[in-house]
Amino acid sequence: KLYDKRRKLREEDERRRTDEALKRYARGQRV
């Protein structure tokens, strides 16, 4: 159970980080 929670948190963190990286990349492309 604790492992599941930790894994879910890590997945959300990775998704958030990827989203931010994509936004940063898109912003760089636009300029």
Buried (B, 14 or more C-beta within 10 A) or exposed (E): EEEEEEEEEEEEEEEEEEEEEEEEEEEEEEE
